[in-house]
Structure formats: C-alpha cells, structure tokens
Amino acid sequence: MTRIAGMAGNRGRNLLNIADRAPGAAELAVVLTNNADAPVLDAAAERGIPTEVVPLEDGMSRADHEEAVLEVLADYEFDLVCLDGYMRILSDTFLSEAPTTLNVHPSLLPAFPGMDAWGDALEANVSVTGCTVHVVTDATDDDGEVVENEVDGGPIVTQEPIPVYEGDDEESLKERVLYEGEFRAYPRAVKWFAEGSVDVDLEAGDVTVENDVASTDADDHDGLPARRLISDDRADTLRYGENPHQDAAVYADYTADEASVVHAEQLNEGAKALSYNNYNDADGALNLIKEFDEPAAAVIKHTNPAGCATGDSLAEAYEKALSTDPMSAFGGIVALNRECDAATAEQIIDSFKEVVVAPGYTEEALEVLFEKENLRVLDVGELGERTERFTEKPLVGGRLVQERDLQSISVDDLEVVTEREPSEAELESMVFAWQTLKHVKSNGILFTKGTETVGVGMGQVSRVDAVRLAAMKADEHAEGKDAEGAVMASDAFFPFPDGIEEAAKAGIEAVVQPGGSVNDDDVIEAADEHGIAMAFTGQRSFRHD
C-alpha cells in the first residue's frame, strides 16, 4: 500500500479528494500544514488522518523550515509526498531526504507557471488551459534564493486540459480547473505511483508511465487508449432530450470522416429540427444499412429495426423492409444505402415517417419527399468506409468504451452442426440475418427469408420469449410473408432446447447462432428431431444499449 505525506497550505481540497478516492488503494499517512488555522486540519481529522502543524516562524530560513518539516515527518512512514498549495518552492534540503514529491499546478505547463495561472490564461485569451501534475525539483540557488525560471519546472507526470469559455472570470475558471482538471489528474498520478508504473529520471528530467499507453495484454486486440481526451463542439441545442423535461444538445466531432447523421445536411430547411430521439434512431438506421453492398433499406423504431432488406433495386429493398412490420414502422426512421430515387420516395411518403437518411437524392425524389412538411430529409454524403473505431456509453461517474462491432461473416465461416445441411438459399439468408442482427437489441432473435426480415424479437430478458415475439411479429404483423420456412438467427447461444422447440412451432427450417452453450448437444439434438438445419458462427453479437 502506498502511503502519502500530504502538505497543504489552506483547504487542501486536492488532498481530501485523494483521501476520499484512495486511488490505487493509496492512503494519507499524515496531513501537514504551516497554518494552525487551515481548514484542512479539521477535514483531515474527521477522516481519521493524523495532522501536524509546522509554523513558519519569523526569521526562519527556507532550509530551517524544511528541516523542521522533515523532523516531524520522521515519525510517519510514507512513500510519496503530495503538495497542495503548501510551500510552492522546495529546495534539496527537503527533496533529497524525502521520497518523490508531487505538486499540481493550475495550467498546462510550461504555459503560465506563475502564481496567477488563471488570470494569466484569461489575459492571454487562450481557449484551453488546464492543470499539470509534476515532480517537484529544486528551484533555488546555492544561497537559497528562488530561481524563477526553474519554478514548476520538474518532469511532468500527467496533464488535463480544461476549456476556457467566453465570459469566464478568474473565479469560475479556477473552480473548473480544480474540479474538472485537478480532481482528475492528481488522483490519476497517485494511482500510477501506487501501481508502481512510474519511473522518474531526475537527471534526464523524464517521467515514464508504463500504464499510460494505448495497449492491452491480449494478442488478439489492438488495445484501447489509457486515457480518453474528447473535445466536441456543441452543434445545436435540441428542443429537449428523450423526454420534454430533459435538456439536451448534440455535439460534433469535426475530425470524424465517416458518414454520420451529426454532420448530415438537412435538405428541407423549413422542416422542424431533429430531436434527441431522431438523432439516436437515425444513427442506428444509418449504421445498419452500412452493413450491405447491395441496395439496402431499413426502417428503425426506438433504435431497433422494424424491418431491413436488400434487393435488386432500392425501391424493392424498401418495400421488403417495410412489409416486415408496417405497423411498427409508423413514425420510424428510414435509412437507404443508395441515392434515393423517386420510386423509393413515393413509397416512403405513403405512410408517416419522421426522418429519411440517404447518401444523396435525385431531384425527382426530393420533390416527392418535400410534399411531407415535417419529414426531415438528411443527406449524409458518400457512405465510404466505416472509420470510427470506438463506441461509447456514458455512465453515471464514467463511460464504457469498446471497439465497434464490425464483424462480418461469410458462408465459409459457418460451421454446420446438424444432420441436415442448410441449402444455399438458407446459407445466404443466415449471412444476411447475422449482419442485421448486430443492430437488434439483446436478447435478439431475427427471422429472415432470403435477404429480407420476416420477424424481429428484440430486447427480451428471455431468449425463448424473443423467439415467441419474432414468431408473433412474423405471423401477425408482416404483410405478405410469415415465419413458415424462414431462417432464425440468435445473437447468443441457446441455453436450452426450448428456443428451438418454439422455432419449430413457428415453422423455422434453419438456425444460425454462435454456439458455445454447455447444452449445445441438447440444442442440436432438438434441431435434428425437427429436421432443422443449424450452423454456428463461433461469435456473439450482443447489443445491449
């Protein structure tokens, strides 16, 4: 366990934050100050942290005071010293006897190294400032006098950028740097030291942090960054969020090259702007149709596909997608992976839709679509390659980051595990189903025929219920098609044979699923009993958010 000697000048908010968060299981062995009235003393005592006061007496030299501090600290065991507004300048009298000493400075050093870093940043009219955690080094000469250009000049451990907003004053900027910058950076540095991942080379003036690298121990992954520094610009303030009582905005990453709804041009400017839910659903719809090279169309409702299909033409693909569940498609989002033509546009406006997203429109198509006053028409430009590597989900107190699910399978990737071999048509349908199923919320079940959806069972807490839902959708809501003779895809393995039993009742004749259950043999046996062909993909396609 790493123990810290904290040295504070007044409130010691950084030290108290470290004490409360215990980064890397580090703990404060003592809090020392030179001010008997410093509020940090009571706050530390409330946390059960020992405290000491070493007053800076009149006429006491820097070296004398540092020796007095060392004498008091000699009664404590500690591995690291953390300064928080205490004795900005330290000499080798202290530093040569103490373990590594850290300080946090409220700017991105070497910018604004002085005592008024916030005011200096405002006066310089910079748009970004921040904080720096650095190793404290001797900034005095042989006579004990301060060498100004060596103050805050020790090797940098970590930094945290903070935006400067129009209208900021010194107090507002100071608070933001503390709570959004220092409260992140200082515990991070302490954690690295506690984990033994920091190498300080004072002679070379370097700090190397083993854990601050974009890598992973697993050979089959490219790794994720050790830190995520994200700077997005607010593109628009939205009417509200998911519900009217929630404020919302959309932020844009202008370095993103991939086709996206955030950067799409809304062609009918008179229509109302996109809502929070529109953006979310349109993003899901666009990501789905990017899966296919053939003309493809998808209708999305509440981020789930109401239908998806490919066809010889865009109009054919849209007709097949819509017919999967036209009732649920009401008020949905349409995405197309080809330039929208008039024939497709005529079908789109035949029922109420919120948004249509496509990589371009013919003039005739726009004339048709603009007949609907509040149908938002988005042009995302050329679809191109999928270049964005990560997706993320904010959590209270943090965020989850993962690589995008860009898995793509072919017929050759399928392992047939049943007595009956799938037909070529069934194999083709399995591949289509798998590429579509990635975009169905888990637990997800998809019924398909050829390259069109027949029924979708999404977001169920039981996989067998997802099968029942897909069957109900196929038989009761689909137009001109049903579950009889369809292919079923499951985004994870079947834990029991009951899902196969329900599929057989619905008329399913082939199944594609990851496999990997301890009950795979029982599931395969159930498929064989019903003459169902089954293939394993060997990989899962959960979508939980």
C-alpha positions in Angstrom: 0.0 0.0 0.0 1.3 3.5 -0.9 1.2 5.9 2.0 1.2 9.7 1.3 2.5 12.6 3.3 0.2 15.4 2.3 1.3 19.0 2.7 -1.4 21.6 2.4 -1.5 25.4 2.7 -5.2 26.0 3.4 -8.2 23.9 2.5 -6.3 21.0 1.0 -9.2 20.1 -1.4 -6.9 18.0 -3.7 -5.5 16.1 -0.7 -9.0 15.4 0.7 -10.2 14.3 -2.8 -7.3 11.8 -2.9 -8.1 10.6 0.6 -11.7 10.1 -0.3 -11.0 8.3 -3.6 -8.0 6.3 -2.4 -6.6 5.9 -6.0 -4.6 2.6 -6.3 -5.6 2.0 -2.6 -3.2 4.8 -1.6 -3.9 6.5 1.7 -2.8 9.6 3.5 -0.4 8.8 6.4 -0.4 12.4 7.6 -1.5 15.9 6.6 0.9 18.7 7.5 0.4 22.4 7.2 2.2 25.5 8.3 -1.0 27.3 9.3 -2.7 26.3 12.5 -6.0 27.7 11.3 -6.0 25.9 8.0 -9.4 24.2 7.4 -7.7 21.1 6.1 -6.8 20.2 9.7 -10.4 19.6 10.8 -11.4 18.0 7.5 -8.5 15.5 7.8 -9.2 14.8 11.4 -12.8 14.0 10.5 -11.4 11.3 8.1 -9.2 9.9 10.8 -6.0 11.2 9.2 -3.2 12.4 11.6 -2.3 16.0 11.3 0.7 18.1 12.1 1.4 21.9 12.1 4.9 23.2 11.5 4.6 27.0 11.6 6.8 29.2 9.5 8.3 31.3 12.3 9.7 34.9 11.8 13.3 34.8 10.6 13.2 31.1 9.8 15.1 30.3 6.6 13.7 28.0 3.9 16.3 25.4 4.9 15.5 25.7 8.6 11.8 25.3 7.9 12.3 22.3 5.6 14.4 20.6 8.3 11.7 21.2 10.9 9.1 19.6 8.5 11.4 16.6 7.9 11.8 16.2 11.7 8.0 16.0 12.2 7.5 13.7 9.2 10.2 11.3 10.6 7.5 9.9 12.9 5.5 8.7 9.9 6.0 6.1 7.2 5.2 7.3 3.7 6.2 6.6 0.1 5.1 9.7 -1.7 4.7 13.4 -0.9 1.8 15.3 -2.4 1.7 19.1 -2.2 -1.5 21.1 -2.2 -0.8 24.8 -2.0 2.0 24.3 0.5 5.5 25.7 0.1 5.4 26.2 -3.6 9.2 26.3 -3.6 11.2 23.5 -2.1 14.9 23.0 -2.0 17.2 20.0 -1.9 17.2 20.3 1.9 13.8 18.6 1.8 13.8 16.9 -1.6 17.0 15.0 -1.1 15.6 13.4 2.1 12.0 12.8 1.1 10.6 10.3 -1.5 9.3 11.6 -4.8 7.3 14.8 -4.2 4.4 15.8 -6.5 2.6 19.1 -7.0 -0.3 20.1 -9.1 -0.1 23.4 -11.0 -3.3 25.1 -12.5 -2.1 25.4 -16.1 -0.7 23.3 -18.9 3.0 23.8 -18.1 5.2 25.3 -19.3 2.4 27.8 -20.0 1.6 30.2 -17.2 3.9 28.9 -14.4 3.4 31.8 -12.0 1.2 32.3 -9.0 -1.8 33.6 -11.0 -2.2 30.9 -13.7 -5.9 31.5 -14.1 -5.6 35.2 -14.6 -2.7 34.8 -16.9 -4.7 32.4 -19.0 -7.6 34.8 -19.2 -5.3 37.7 -20.1 -3.7 35.7 -22.8 -7.1 35.0 -24.2 -6.4 31.2 -24.7 -9.3 28.9 -25.4 -7.8 25.9 -23.4 -5.9 25.8 -20.1 -5.8 23.0 -17.6 -3.5 21.6 -14.9 -0.2 19.7 -14.6 0.9 17.2 -12.1 4.7 17.3 -12.0 7.6 16.1 -9.9 8.9 18.9 -7.6 12.6 19.8 -8.2 14.9 22.3 -6.5 14.2 25.8 -7.8 16.7 27.6 -5.6 20.3 28.6 -6.0 23.2 27.9 -3.6 22.2 30.9 -1.4 18.6 29.7 -1.1 17.2 32.3 -3.4 14.4 31.4 -5.8 15.4 30.9 -9.5 12.1 31.9 -11.1 12.6 30.2 -14.4 13.1 26.9 -12.6 9.9 27.1 -10.6 7.3 24.4 -11.5 10.0 23.1 -13.9 10.1 19.4 -12.8 9.3 16.5 -15.1 5.6 16.3 -16.0 3.7 13.2 -14.8 0.3 14.0 -16.4 -1.9 16.9 -17.6 -5.6 17.6 -18.0 -6.9 20.2 -20.5 -9.8 22.4 -19.5 -11.7 24.8 -21.9 -11.9 28.5 -21.3 -15.4 29.8 -22.1 -16.4 33.3 -23.2 -17.5 35.1 -20.1 -15.2 33.2 -17.7 -13.7 35.2 -14.9 -10.8 34.2 -12.7 -13.0 32.6 -10.0 -15.1 30.5 -12.5 -12.0 29.3 -14.3 -10.3 28.5 -11.1 -13.2 26.3 -9.9 -13.4 24.5 -13.2 -9.7 23.8 -13.3 -9.8 22.4 -9.8 -12.9 20.2 -10.0 -12.7 19.1 -13.7 -8.9 19.1 -14.0 -7.0 18.7 -10.8 -9.6 16.3 -9.3 -8.9 14.0 -12.3 -5.2 14.4 -12.9 -3.9 14.3 -9.3 -5.6 11.0 -8.3 -4.5 9.6 -11.7 -0.9 10.4 -10.9 -1.1 8.9 -7.4 -2.7 5.7 -8.8 0.2 5.3 -11.2 2.7 5.7 -8.4 0.7 3.3 -6.2 0.7 0.7 -9.0 4.5 1.0 -9.4 4.2 2.0 -13.0 6.1 5.3 -12.8 9.8 5.7 -13.5 11.3 9.1 -12.6 14.7 10.0 -14.0 15.5 13.4 -12.5 18.9 13.5 -14.2 17.3 13.2 -17.6 14.2 15.2 -16.5 11.9 12.5 -17.7 8.9 10.6 -16.3 7.9 7.3 -17.9 4.5 5.8 -17.1 4.1 2.2 -18.0 0.3 2.3 -17.7 -0.2 5.4 -19.8 0.0 3.6 -23.1 -2.6 2.5 -25.7 -2.2 -1.2 -25.4 -3.5 -4.4 -24.0 -2.1 -7.7 -22.9 -4.3 -9.7 -25.3 -2.7 -10.6 -28.6 -6.0 -10.6 -30.5 -6.9 -7.0 -29.8 -5.4 -3.7 -30.9 -5.8 -2.2 -27.5 -7.7 0.8 -26.1 -6.2 4.1 -25.0 -5.2 4.5 -21.4 -7.0 7.9 -21.3 -9.8 9.4 -23.4 -9.5 13.1 -24.1 -12.5 14.2 -26.0 -13.2 17.6 -27.3 -16.5 18.0 -29.1 -18.2 21.3 -30.1 -21.9 21.8 -29.4 -23.5 21.8 -32.9 -27.0 22.5 -31.7 -29.2 22.8 -28.7 -32.2 20.4 -29.0 -35.8 21.1 -28.1 -35.4 18.5 -25.3 -33.9 15.1 -24.6 -35.6 11.7 -24.5 -38.4 13.4 -22.6 -39.6 17.0 -22.6 -38.3 17.6 -19.0 -34.7 16.8 -20.1 -32.4 19.4 -21.6 -30.3 18.1 -24.5 -27.7 19.1 -27.1 -25.9 17.5 -29.9 -22.1 17.8 -30.0 -20.0 17.3 -33.1 -16.6 15.8 -33.6 -15.3 17.6 -36.7 -12.4 15.2 -37.1 -14.8 12.3 -37.9 -14.6 11.3 -41.6 -17.3 8.6 -41.6 -20.7 9.4 -42.9 -22.9 10.4 -39.9 -26.2 12.0 -39.1 -24.5 14.6 -36.9 -22.8 16.0 -40.0 -25.6 15.4 -42.4 -27.2 18.2 -44.3 -30.9 18.6 -43.7 -32.2 19.4 -47.1 -35.7 20.6 -46.3 -34.7 23.6 -44.1 -38.3 24.5 -43.3 -39.0 21.3 -41.5 -38.5 21.1 -37.8 -35.1 20.2 -36.5 -34.1 16.7 -35.4 -34.9 15.7 -31.9 -32.7 13.8 -29.5 -34.6 10.6 -30.3 -34.4 11.3 -34.0 -30.6 11.6 -33.9 -30.4 8.4 -31.9 -32.7 6.4 -34.2 -31.2 7.9 -37.4 -27.7 6.9 -36.2 -28.8 3.3 -35.6 -30.5 3.2 -39.0 -27.5 4.5 -40.9 -25.2 2.1 -39.1 -27.4 -0.8 -40.1 -27.5 -0.1 -43.9 -23.7 0.4 -43.9 -23.5 -3.3 -43.5 -24.5 -4.1 -47.1 -23.0 -3.6 -50.5 -26.3 -4.4 -52.3 -29.1 -1.8 -52.4 -30.4 -1.9 -48.8 -33.2 -0.2 -46.8 -34.0 -0.2 -43.1 -36.8 1.2 -41.0 -35.8 1.8 -37.4 -38.1 2.5 -34.4 -36.6 3.2 -31.0 -33.2 2.1 -32.2 -34.4 -1.3 -33.3 -35.0 -2.5 -36.8 -38.7 -2.8 -37.7 -37.5 -4.2 -40.9 -34.4 -4.5 -43.2 -33.8 -5.9 -46.6 -31.6 -5.8 -49.6 -32.9 -6.1 -53.2 -32.1 -5.6 -56.9 -33.3 -2.0 -56.5 -33.6 0.4 -53.7 -37.4 0.5 -54.1 -37.6 -3.3 -53.9 -35.4 -3.3 -50.8 -37.6 -0.6 -49.1 -40.8 -2.5 -49.9 -39.4 -5.7 -48.4 -38.1 -3.9 -45.3 -41.4 -2.0 -44.7 -43.6 -5.1 -45.1 -41.8 -6.8 -42.2 -43.8 -4.7 -39.7 -45.6 -1.7 -41.3 -47.5 -1.0 -38.1 -44.3 -0.6 -36.0 -42.7 1.4 -38.9 -45.2 4.2 -38.3 -43.3 7.2 -37.2 -40.0 5.5 -37.8 -36.7 6.4 -39.4 -35.8 5.3 -42.9 -32.2 4.7 -44.0 -31.0 3.9 -47.5 -27.6 3.0 -48.7 -28.1 4.3 -52.3 -29.1 7.6 -53.7 -32.9 7.9 -53.1 -34.9 7.8 -56.3 -38.5 8.9 -57.0 -39.9 5.3 -56.9 -38.5 4.8 -53.4 -39.5 8.3 -52.2 -43.1 7.6 -53.3 -43.2 4.5 -51.1 -41.6 6.4 -48.1 -44.3 9.1 -48.0 -47.1 6.6 -48.3 -47.1 6.3 -44.5 -45.9 8.6 -41.7 -42.1 8.7 -41.2 -40.0 11.0 -39.1 -36.7 11.1 -40.9 -35.1 9.7 -44.1 -31.4 9.3 -44.3 -29.5 8.6 -47.6 -26.3 9.3 -49.4 -28.0 11.7 -51.8 -31.3 12.2 -53.6 -32.5 12.7 -57.1 -34.3 16.0 -57.9 -37.5 14.0 -58.5 -37.1 12.2 -55.2 -36.8 15.5 -53.3 -39.9 16.9 -55.0 -41.8 13.8 -53.7 -40.3 13.9 -50.2 -40.8 17.6 -49.7 -44.6 17.0 -50.0 -44.4 15.9 -46.4 -43.9 19.1 -44.4 -42.2 17.6 -41.4 -40.4 14.7 -42.9 -36.7 15.5 -42.2 -34.6 14.7 -45.2 -30.9 14.1 -44.4 -28.1 13.8 -46.9 -25.1 12.1 -45.3 -23.0 12.2 -48.5 -20.9 9.3 -49.7 -21.1 6.4 -47.3 -17.5 5.4 -47.8 -15.6 3.3 -45.2 -16.5 2.8 -41.6 -13.6 4.6 -39.9 -14.7 5.3 -36.4 -13.1 2.6 -34.2 -14.9 3.0 -30.9 -18.4 3.4 -29.5 -19.1 4.6 -26.0 -21.9 4.7 -23.5 -21.8 7.3 -20.7 -22.5 6.0 -17.2 -23.0 8.0 -14.0 -19.4 8.7 -13.0 -17.7 7.4 -16.1 -18.2 5.8 -19.5 -17.9 2.5 -21.2 -15.8 2.4 -24.4 -15.5 -0.5 -26.8 -14.5 -1.3 -30.3 -17.4 -1.2 -32.7 -18.9 -4.5 -33.7 -17.6 -4.6 -37.3 -17.6 -8.4 -37.5 -18.7 -9.7 -40.9 -19.3 -13.3 -41.7 -19.4 -15.3 -45.0 -20.9 -18.7 -45.8 -17.4 -20.2 -45.3 -17.4 -19.0 -41.6 -20.4 -21.1 -40.7 -20.0 -24.5 -39.0 -22.9 -26.8 -39.8 -23.6 -28.9 -36.7 -26.9 -30.7 -37.6 -27.6 -33.8 -39.7 -29.4 -31.7 -42.3 -27.2 -29.3 -44.3 -28.6 -25.9 -45.0 -29.5 -25.1 -48.6 -27.6 -22.4 -50.5 -30.6 -20.1 -50.0 -30.6 -20.7 -46.3 -26.9 -20.1 -46.0 -27.3 -16.8 -47.8 -30.2 -15.9 -45.5 -28.1 -16.8 -42.5 -25.3 -14.3 -43.5 -27.9 -11.6 -44.2 -29.6 -12.3 -40.8 -26.3 -12.1 -38.9 -25.3 -8.8 -40.4 -28.7 -7.4 -39.5 -29.0 -9.0 -36.0 -26.0 -7.0 -34.7 -28.3 -4.0 -34.7 -31.2 -5.6 -32.8 -31.2 -5.0 -29.1 -30.5 -8.1 -27.0 -31.8 -10.6 -26.4 -32.3 -10.5 -30.1 -33.9 -13.0 -32.5 -34.4 -12.4 -36.2 -36.5 -14.3 -38.7 -35.4 -13.9 -42.4 -36.2 -15.2 -45.8 -33.6 -14.6 -48.5 -32.3 -11.1 -47.7 -35.3 -9.6 -46.0 -36.5 -9.7 -42.5 -39.7 -11.5 -41.6 -40.0 -11.0 -37.8 -37.9 -9.3 -35.1 -37.9 -10.3 -31.5 -35.9 -7.6 -29.7 -34.9 -6.6 -26.1 -36.3 -9.6 -24.3 -34.9 -10.8 -21.0 -35.6 -14.4 -22.0 -34.3 -15.8 -25.3 -37.3 -18.1 -25.7 -39.6 -15.1 -25.3 -37.6 -13.3 -28.1 -38.3 -16.3 -30.3 -42.0 -16.1 -29.5 -42.1 -12.4 -30.1 -40.4 -12.8 -33.5 -42.9 -15.5 -34.4 -45.8 -13.3 -33.4 -44.4 -10.4 -35.4 -43.9 -12.6 -38.5 -47.3 -14.2 -38.4 -49.4 -11.2 -37.2 -47.7 -8.0 -38.3 -45.8 -8.9 -41.5 -47.5 -8.2 -44.8 -47.3 -10.9 -47.5 -44.9 -13.1 -45.6 -44.7 -15.3 -42.5 -42.4 -17.5 -40.4 -43.1 -20.7 -42.3 -39.8 -21.9 -43.9 -37.8 -18.9 -42.5 -34.2 -18.8 -41.1 -33.8 -17.9 -37.5 -30.8 -16.0 -36.1 -29.9 -15.7 -32.4 -27.4 -13.1 -31.2 -26.2 -15.5 -28.4 -26.3 -19.3 -27.8 -29.5 -21.1 -26.8 -29.0 -22.2 -23.2 -31.8 -24.8 -23.5 -33.7 -26.5 -26.3 -36.9 -24.6 -25.6 -35.9 -21.9 -28.1 -35.6 -24.5 -30.8 -38.9 -26.0 -29.9 -40.6 -22.6 -30.2 -38.9 -22.1 -33.5 -40.1 -25.4 -34.9 -43.7 -24.5 -33.9 -43.3 -21.3 -35.9 -42.1 -23.2 -39.0 -38.5 -22.3 -38.9 -36.3 -24.6 -41.0 -32.8 -23.3 -40.4 -31.0 -21.6 -37.5 -27.8 -19.6 -37.2 -26.4 -18.9 -33.7 -23.0 -18.6 -32.0 -22.9 -21.9 -30.2 -20.9 -22.4 -27.0 -23.5 -23.4 -24.5 -22.9 -26.3 -22.2 -26.2 -27.6 -23.6 -25.2 -27.3 -27.2 -25.6 -31.1 -27.7 -29.2 -30.9 -26.4 -30.0 -28.0 -28.6 -28.5 -29.7 -31.7 -30.5 -32.9 -30.9 -33.7 -30.8 -30.7 -32.9 -29.3 -34.1 -32.3 -32.8 -35.6 -35.5 -34.1 -34.2 -37.4 -31.3 -36.1 -35.3 -31.6 -39.3 -33.9 -28.1 -38.7 -30.5 -27.2 -40.2 -28.3 -25.3 -37.8 -24.9 -23.5 -38.2 -22.7 -22.0 -35.6 -20.9 -18.6 -36.1 -18.5 -19.0 -33.2 -19.0 -15.4 -32.2 -21.7 -13.5 -30.4 -23.5 -10.3 -31.5 -25.0 -8.7 -28.3 -26.2 -5.2 -28.5 -27.2 -4.1 -25.0 -27.6 -0.3 -25.3 
